[in-house]
Amino acid sequence: MVQPISNSTVNISSISNNDTSLVNSAGSPLIEALDLASPVFRARALGSSREVAAGMTRLARNVESVLQRCREEQGETGQNVAAAVDAYILEGGSLQGAQLGALSAAVGRYDACDTQQTRESRMQSVLDAGLELLESARGPGLNLLNVTARTGLIVALTTVLRQLVGFYVEKAIREGDLPEATHAWLVAAIAMIGPAVSLIGAIRDECAGTANLQTRLGRVCMASITMGALIAAHLTGASSSMLSTAVNTTVYTFARDLCNAFFPLNDNAGAVNDKATAVSMAAFGTVQYLLEQLAPLMPLSGPGRAAADLGWSLGADAIAGAVNALGAVADDCVFILCRSWSLLSPSVGLGSLDIESLEQRVLEVRTEARVPTAQQLGNAMFNNAASRTSAFMGLVLTLGAAAVELSLTDFGENTQAQILNIGLGMMMMLIYFPFIWSCSQSAPEPKPAAQLQA
């Protein structure tokens, strides 16, 4: 194992004419002298030429040992690629190998310009090709990093907050003596927060001239889903046991969109359209269904721990946050990619750009930190948060009502769980279009010059 030169004591051995000498560097200025950037660097402080040669030999052995271990730890594909690259460097010719793909093409371009055709020049061609491939992966990597850092962190942290609030609310409920009817009415009141805020947002859009058919239809559909789910939960009696879930869901949605207002995600993908939204909807429901399959493997968190008389656990809540963040990051990535794909988004197709501009267009996703204006904060609360709260309240109330009904059947627990998971995926798809529509406000119409002067 190679260790840092500083803060270590090494014995340097050199073999010359069957004569082995050991040079202990602990008592010599060799280590300090290796700092070439030092203004007091002195070449003679490195020691004699024999000591320097011994040190370089030792270093070469260590480097070769590490490289050998790296080769041995590679899989079959990695070893084949390494063998093909070694053969190209030593013997020349072309870089052959089924697994090489883009590397072979990149090396071929540099090899065609190589007039020296030496081992060193071919090695330089491989390095340049590798750097070119890394540079091409830089853009997608930065995009993914921005989505993961922004959406992943916000969703994970607000999920932990949701579970924490749910734990203490559930604990307070169990220690209190409120009747179930009061719980049911409290759930109904909390469930109406989303539609009520959405109604304020609708009035705000109409006054600002940003309302359109999509926003009106989206708000009506979202309110209808929430109302229908609340009625179903009330008729089945599920709402009387869902107070902690209603509270922590509302806290989560408003906290999440408040954070989104301070850390928006910007991209140059195409505009929102029905095709891209439909593909994203199907992917979102599928991902949520698959993630829900992990539920039996996850520890109890949030209200579940309080119901089981367990103490609060940050680790359990963090796991729930990480899983929820994974689904949110996947949704953002798929939605952005769908809007940037010309097949699904005509706004980024050949009809809107010339060939040169299309070739230069590169998807870019970036997040920023800002202090939102009153307009931006209002959009986050009255549009996004209101719709998200309505959507998630409709989701949990529907699943709660379905769980009560399924408990009265002869289905086993595993069958009931699978039915609920399928219902979760379907509900996620059902709320997707209304949510997107309700947040698709038009740009405000410019005022006439006479009104501006007045």
C-alpha positions as CSV (number, residue, x, y, z in Angstrom):
1,M,0.0,0.0,0.0
2,V,1.3,3.4,-1.0
3,Q,1.5,5.8,1.9
4,P,2.0,9.6,1.8
5,I,5.6,10.7,1.8
6,S,5.1,13.0,4.7
7,N,4.6,11.8,8.3
8,S,6.0,8.3,7.5
9,T,9.2,6.5,8.2
10,V,10.5,4.3,5.3
11,N,13.6,2.3,4.6
12,I,14.8,2.7,1.1
13,S,16.7,-0.3,-0.2
14,S,18.8,-0.3,-3.4
15,I,20.5,-3.2,-5.0
16,S,23.5,-2.5,-7.1
17,N,26.2,-5.2,-8.0
18,N,24.7,-7.6,-5.4
19,D,25.3,-4.9,-2.7
20,T,22.2,-3.9,-0.7
21,S,22.2,-0.8,1.4
22,L,19.4,0.6,3.6
23,V,18.9,4.3,3.9
24,N,16.6,5.3,6.7
25,S,14.9,8.5,5.8
26,A,13.7,9.3,9.3
27,G,16.9,11.2,10.3
28,S,17.6,12.9,7.0
29,P,16.1,16.0,5.3
30,L,15.0,13.9,2.3
31,I,11.3,14.1,3.0
32,E,11.3,17.9,3.5
33,A,13.5,18.4,0.5
34,L,10.9,16.8,-1.8
35,D,8.7,19.8,-1.4
36,L,9.7,21.3,-4.8
37,A,7.4,24.3,-4.3
38,S,9.3,25.4,-1.3
39,P,11.3,28.7,-1.7
40,V,14.1,27.1,0.2
41,F,14.3,24.0,-2.0
42,R,17.9,22.6,-2.2
43,A,18.7,19.8,-4.6
44,R,21.6,18.6,-2.5
45,A,19.3,18.0,0.4
46,L,17.7,15.1,-1.5
47,G,20.9,13.1,-0.7
48,S,23.4,11.4,-2.9
49,S,22.5,10.2,-6.4
50,R,22.5,6.7,-5.0
51,E,19.9,7.6,-2.4
52,V,17.7,9.3,-5.0
53,A,17.9,6.4,-7.4
54,A,17.0,4.0,-4.5
55,G,14.0,6.1,-3.6
56,M,12.8,6.2,-7.2
57,T,13.2,2.4,-7.5
58,R,11.2,1.9,-4.3
59,L,8.5,4.3,-5.6
60,A,8.3,2.5,-8.9
61,R,7.8,-0.9,-7.1
62,N,5.0,0.5,-5.0
63,V,3.2,2.0,-8.0
64,E,3.6,-1.2,-10.0
65,S,2.2,-3.2,-7.0
66,V,-0.9,-1.0,-6.8
67,L,-1.5,-1.1,-10.5
68,Q,-1.2,-4.8,-10.5
69,R,-3.8,-5.1,-7.7
70,C,-6.1,-2.8,-9.7
71,R,-5.8,-5.1,-12.7
72,E,-6.6,-8.2,-10.6
73,E,-9.6,-6.6,-9.0
74,Q,-11.2,-5.7,-12.4
75,G,-14.0,-7.8,-13.9
76,E,-13.7,-9.8,-17.1
77,T,-14.8,-6.8,-19.2
78,G,-12.3,-4.5,-17.5
79,Q,-9.4,-6.9,-18.0
80,N,-10.3,-7.4,-21.7
81,V,-10.3,-3.6,-22.2
82,A,-7.0,-3.2,-20.4
83,A,-5.4,-6.0,-22.5
84,A,-6.6,-4.4,-25.7
85,V,-5.3,-1.0,-24.7
86,D,-1.9,-2.6,-23.7
87,A,-1.7,-4.4,-27.0
88,Y,-2.4,-1.2,-28.9
89,I,0.2,0.8,-27.0
90,L,2.9,-1.9,-27.4
91,E,2.2,-3.1,-31.0
92,G,0.2,-0.3,-32.6
93,G,-2.4,-1.0,-35.2
94,S,-6.1,-0.4,-34.2
95,L,-7.8,-0.7,-30.9
96,Q,-9.8,-3.9,-31.1
97,G,-12.4,-5.2,-28.7
98,A,-16.2,-5.6,-28.6
99,Q,-16.5,-3.7,-25.3
100,L,-14.5,-0.7,-26.4
101,G,-17.2,1.2,-28.3
102,A,-16.8,4.9,-28.0
103,L,-13.2,4.6,-26.7
104,S,-12.1,2.7,-29.9
105,A,-13.6,5.5,-32.1
106,A,-12.0,8.3,-30.1
107,V,-8.6,6.6,-30.1
108,G,-8.9,6.0,-33.8
109,R,-9.3,9.8,-34.4
110,Y,-6.2,10.6,-32.4
111,D,-4.3,7.7,-33.9
112,A,-4.9,9.0,-37.5
113,C,-3.2,12.3,-36.5
114,D,-0.3,10.5,-34.8
115,T,2.7,10.7,-37.1
116,Q,5.3,9.4,-34.6
117,Q,3.6,6.1,-33.9
118,T,5.7,5.3,-30.8
119,R,4.7,3.8,-27.6
120,E,4.6,7.1,-25.9
121,S,2.6,8.8,-28.7
122,R,0.0,5.9,-28.7
123,M,-0.2,6.2,-24.9
124,Q,-0.9,9.9,-25.3
125,S,-3.6,9.1,-27.8
126,V,-5.3,6.8,-25.3
127,L,-5.1,9.4,-22.6
128,D,-6.5,12.1,-24.9
129,A,-9.4,9.8,-25.9
130,G,-10.2,9.0,-22.3
131,L,-10.2,12.7,-21.4
132,E,-12.5,13.4,-24.3
133,L,-15.0,10.7,-23.1
134,L,-14.8,12.1,-19.6
135,E,-15.5,15.6,-20.9
136,S,-18.6,14.3,-22.8
137,A,-19.9,12.7,-19.6
138,R,-19.4,15.9,-17.7
139,G,-22.6,17.6,-18.8
140,P,-25.0,14.7,-17.9
141,G,-23.0,14.2,-14.7
142,L,-23.5,17.8,-13.6
143,N,-27.2,17.7,-14.5
144,L,-27.7,14.6,-12.4
145,L,-25.7,16.1,-9.6
146,N,-27.8,19.2,-9.6
147,V,-31.1,17.2,-9.5
148,T,-29.8,14.9,-6.8
149,A,-28.4,17.6,-4.7
150,R,-31.5,19.9,-4.9
151,T,-34.5,17.5,-5.1
152,G,-32.8,14.7,-3.2
153,L,-31.8,16.8,-0.2
154,I,-35.0,18.8,0.0
155,V,-37.2,15.7,-0.2
156,A,-35.1,13.7,2.2
157,L,-35.0,16.4,4.8
158,T,-38.7,17.3,4.6
159,T,-39.5,13.6,4.8
160,V,-37.6,13.3,8.0
161,L,-39.5,16.4,9.2
162,R,-42.8,14.7,8.2
163,Q,-41.9,11.5,10.1
164,L,-40.8,13.5,13.2
165,V,-44.1,15.5,13.2
166,G,-46.1,12.3,12.7
167,F,-44.4,10.5,15.5
168,Y,-45.1,13.2,18.1
169,V,-48.7,13.8,16.9
170,E,-49.4,10.1,17.1
171,K,-47.8,9.9,20.5
172,A,-50.0,12.9,21.7
173,I,-53.1,11.2,20.3
174,R,-52.4,8.0,22.2
175,E,-51.8,9.9,25.4
176,G,-55.0,12.0,25.0
177,D,-58.6,11.0,25.2
178,L,-60.2,12.8,22.2
179,P,-63.2,10.7,20.8
180,E,-62.8,9.2,17.3
181,A,-65.5,11.5,15.9
182,T,-63.4,14.5,16.8
183,H,-60.4,12.9,15.1
184,A,-62.5,12.4,12.0
185,W,-63.7,16.0,11.9
186,L,-60.1,17.3,12.4
187,V,-59.0,15.1,9.5
188,A,-61.7,16.6,7.4
189,A,-60.7,20.1,8.3
190,I,-57.0,19.4,7.5
191,A,-57.9,17.8,4.2
192,M,-59.7,20.9,3.1
193,I,-56.6,23.1,3.6
194,G,-55.2,22.1,0.1
195,P,-58.5,22.8,-1.8
196,A,-59.0,26.1,0.2
197,V,-55.5,27.4,-0.6
198,S,-55.9,26.2,-4.2
199,L,-59.1,28.3,-4.4
200,I,-57.2,31.4,-3.2
201,G,-54.6,30.6,-5.8
202,A,-57.3,30.3,-8.5
203,I,-58.7,33.8,-7.6
204,R,-55.1,35.1,-7.6
205,D,-54.5,33.7,-11.1
206,E,-57.7,35.2,-12.4
207,C,-56.8,38.6,-11.0
208,A,-53.3,38.4,-12.4
209,G,-54.4,37.1,-15.8
210,T,-52.3,34.0,-15.6
211,A,-55.2,31.5,-15.4
212,N,-55.9,29.3,-18.4
213,L,-58.0,26.2,-19.2
214,Q,-55.3,23.8,-17.9
215,T,-55.0,25.5,-14.5
216,R,-58.7,25.7,-14.0
217,L,-59.2,22.1,-15.0
218,G,-56.3,21.0,-12.9
219,R,-57.5,22.7,-9.7
220,V,-61.1,21.4,-10.2
221,C,-59.8,17.8,-10.7
222,M,-57.5,18.0,-7.7
223,A,-60.2,19.3,-5.4
224,S,-62.6,16.6,-6.7
225,I,-60.1,13.9,-6.0
226,T,-59.5,15.2,-2.5
227,M,-63.2,15.6,-1.8
228,G,-64.0,12.1,-3.1
229,A,-61.2,10.5,-1.1
230,L,-62.4,12.3,2.1
231,I,-65.9,11.1,1.6
232,A,-64.6,7.5,1.1
233,A,-62.4,7.7,4.2
234,H,-65.3,9.1,6.3
235,L,-67.8,6.4,5.1
236,T,-65.4,3.6,5.8
237,G,-64.3,5.1,9.2
238,A,-60.7,5.3,8.1
239,S,-60.5,9.0,8.8
240,S,-60.9,8.6,12.5
241,S,-57.5,6.9,12.7
242,M,-55.6,9.1,10.2
243,L,-55.1,12.4,12.2
244,S,-51.3,12.0,12.5
245,T,-51.0,11.1,8.8
246,A,-53.1,14.2,7.8
247,V,-51.0,16.5,9.9
248,N,-47.6,15.2,8.8
249,T,-48.6,15.1,5.1
250,T,-49.7,18.8,5.2
251,V,-46.5,19.8,7.0
252,Y,-44.4,17.9,4.5
253,T,-46.0,19.4,1.3
254,F,-45.8,23.0,2.5
255,A,-42.3,22.6,3.8
256,R,-41.1,21.0,0.6
257,D,-42.5,23.7,-1.7
258,L,-41.2,26.4,0.6
259,C,-37.7,24.9,0.2
260,N,-38.2,24.6,-3.5
261,A,-39.0,28.4,-3.6
262,F,-35.6,29.1,-2.1
263,F,-33.7,26.5,-4.3
264,P,-35.4,26.3,-7.7
265,L,-34.3,23.9,-10.4
266,N,-33.8,25.5,-13.8
267,D,-33.4,23.7,-17.1
268,N,-33.4,24.5,-20.9
269,A,-35.6,21.5,-21.8
270,G,-38.8,22.0,-23.8
271,A,-42.1,23.3,-22.5
272,V,-44.5,21.0,-20.6
273,N,-46.7,19.1,-23.0
274,D,-49.1,16.1,-22.9
275,K,-46.8,13.5,-24.4
276,A,-43.9,14.2,-22.1
277,T,-46.3,14.4,-19.1
278,A,-47.9,11.0,-20.0
279,V,-44.6,9.2,-20.2
280,S,-43.5,10.8,-17.0
281,M,-46.8,9.8,-15.3
282,A,-46.3,6.2,-16.3
283,A,-42.7,6.2,-15.1
284,F,-43.7,7.9,-11.8
285,G,-46.4,5.4,-10.9
286,T,-44.1,2.5,-11.8
287,V,-41.2,3.8,-9.7
288,Q,-43.5,4.5,-6.7
289,Y,-44.9,1.0,-7.0
290,L,-41.5,-0.6,-7.1
291,L,-40.2,1.5,-4.1
292,E,-43.2,0.5,-2.1
293,Q,-42.1,-3.1,-2.4
294,L,-39.2,-2.1,-0.1
295,A,-41.6,-1.3,2.7
296,P,-41.4,-4.7,4.4
297,L,-37.6,-4.4,4.5
298,M,-37.6,-0.9,6.1
299,P,-37.7,-0.3,9.8
300,L,-40.8,1.4,11.4
301,S,-40.6,5.2,11.3
302,G,-42.7,8.2,12.1
303,P,-46.3,7.5,13.4
304,G,-45.6,3.7,13.1
305,R,-43.0,3.8,15.8
306,A,-45.3,5.7,18.1
307,A,-48.1,3.2,17.4
308,A,-45.8,0.4,18.3
309,D,-44.7,2.1,21.6
310,L,-41.1,2.6,20.2
311,G,-39.0,5.7,20.6
312,W,-38.2,8.1,17.9
313,S,-35.4,7.0,15.6
314,L,-33.5,9.4,13.3
315,G,-32.0,6.5,11.4
316,A,-35.4,5.0,10.5
317,D,-36.7,8.3,9.4
318,A,-33.5,9.0,7.4
319,I,-34.0,5.7,5.6
320,A,-37.6,6.6,4.7
321,G,-36.3,10.0,3.5
322,A,-33.7,8.4,1.3
323,V,-36.3,6.1,-0.3
324,N,-38.7,9.0,-0.9
325,A,-35.9,11.1,-2.3
326,L,-35.0,8.4,-4.7
327,G,-38.4,8.4,-6.2
328,A,-38.5,12.2,-6.4
329,V,-35.1,12.4,-8.1
330,A,-36.2,9.7,-10.6
331,D,-39.4,11.7,-11.4
332,D,-37.5,15.0,-12.0
333,C,-34.9,13.3,-14.2
334,V,-37.5,11.5,-16.3
335,F,-39.7,14.6,-16.7
336,I,-36.8,16.7,-17.8
337,L,-35.5,14.1,-20.2
338,C,-39.0,13.7,-21.7
339,R,-39.3,17.4,-22.3
340,S,-35.8,17.5,-23.9
341,W,-36.5,14.6,-26.2
342,S,-37.6,16.0,-29.6
343,L,-39.9,13.0,-30.2
344,L,-42.0,13.9,-27.2
345,S,-41.4,17.7,-27.2
346,P,-41.9,19.4,-30.5
347,S,-40.6,22.7,-29.0
348,V,-37.0,21.2,-29.1
349,G,-37.4,19.6,-32.5
350,L,-36.3,20.5,-36.0
351,G,-39.3,22.7,-36.5
352,S,-38.2,25.3,-34.0
353,L,-34.4,25.3,-34.5
354,D,-32.1,25.3,-37.5
355,I,-29.6,22.4,-37.8
356,E,-26.6,24.3,-36.5
357,S,-28.5,25.5,-33.4
358,L,-29.9,22.0,-32.8
359,E,-26.4,20.5,-32.9
360,Q,-25.2,23.0,-30.4
361,R,-28.2,22.6,-28.0
362,V,-27.1,20.7,-24.9
363,L,-29.4,19.9,-22.0
364,E,-28.4,21.9,-18.9
365,V,-30.0,21.5,-15.5
366,R,-28.9,23.8,-12.7
367,T,-30.1,24.7,-9.3
368,E,-29.6,28.1,-7.6
369,A,-30.1,29.6,-4.1
370,R,-32.2,32.7,-4.0
371,V,-34.4,34.8,-1.7
372,P,-37.8,34.5,-3.5
373,T,-39.8,37.5,-4.2
374,A,-43.4,37.9,-3.0
375,Q,-44.6,36.7,-6.4
376,Q,-42.4,33.7,-6.4
377,L,-43.3,32.8,-2.8
378,G,-47.0,33.1,-3.7
379,N,-46.6,30.8,-6.7
380,A,-44.9,28.2,-4.5
381,M,-47.6,28.3,-1.8
382,F,-50.8,29.0,-3.7
383,N,-50.0,26.8,-6.8
384,N,-47.5,24.1,-6.1
385,A,-48.0,23.6,-2.4
386,A,-51.8,23.8,-2.6
387,S,-51.9,21.2,-5.4
388,R,-49.4,18.9,-3.8
389,T,-51.2,19.0,-0.5
390,S,-54.6,18.2,-2.3
391,A,-52.9,15.4,-4.2
392,F,-51.2,13.7,-1.3
393,M,-54.2,14.1,1.0
394,G,-56.3,12.5,-1.7
395,L,-53.7,9.7,-2.0
396,V,-53.5,8.9,1.8
397,L,-57.2,9.1,2.4
398,T,-57.9,6.8,-0.6
399,L,-55.4,4.2,0.5
400,G,-56.7,4.5,4.1
401,A,-60.3,3.8,3.0
402,A,-59.1,0.9,0.7
403,A,-57.1,-0.6,3.6
404,V,-60.2,-0.7,5.8
405,E,-62.3,-2.3,3.1
406,L,-59.6,-4.9,2.4
407,S,-59.3,-5.8,6.1
408,L,-63.0,-7.0,5.9
409,T,-62.2,-9.4,3.1
410,D,-60.7,-12.9,3.2
411,F,-57.5,-11.8,1.4
412,G,-54.3,-12.6,3.2
413,E,-52.0,-9.8,4.4
414,N,-49.6,-10.2,1.5
415,T,-52.4,-10.0,-1.1
416,Q,-53.8,-6.9,0.7
417,A,-50.4,-5.3,0.6
418,Q,-50.0,-6.0,-3.1
419,I,-53.4,-4.5,-3.9
420,L,-52.6,-1.4,-1.9
421,N,-49.3,-1.1,-3.7
422,I,-51.0,-1.3,-7.0
423,G,-53.5,1.3,-5.8
424,L,-50.7,3.5,-4.8
425,G,-49.1,3.4,-8.2
426,M,-52.5,4.0,-9.9
427,M,-53.2,7.0,-7.6
428,M,-49.8,8.5,-8.3
429,M,-50.6,8.4,-12.0
430,L,-54.1,9.7,-11.5
431,I,-52.9,12.8,-9.7
432,Y,-50.0,13.5,-12.0
433,F,-51.8,15.3,-14.9
434,P,-54.0,17.5,-12.6
435,F,-50.9,18.5,-10.6
436,I,-49.0,19.5,-13.7
437,W,-52.0,21.3,-15.2
438,S,-52.7,23.3,-12.0
439,C,-49.1,24.6,-11.9
440,S,-49.0,25.6,-15.6
441,Q,-49.9,29.3,-15.3
442,S,-49.7,31.5,-18.4
443,A,-47.4,34.5,-18.5
444,P,-49.4,37.7,-17.5
445,E,-50.6,39.7,-20.5
446,P,-48.8,43.1,-20.9
447,K,-50.9,46.1,-19.9
448,P,-51.8,48.7,-22.6
449,A,-49.6,51.7,-22.6
450,A,-52.5,54.0,-21.5
451,Q,-52.9,51.9,-18.3
452,L,-49.2,52.0,-17.7
453,Q,-49.1,55.8,-18.0
454,A,-52.1,56.1,-15.7
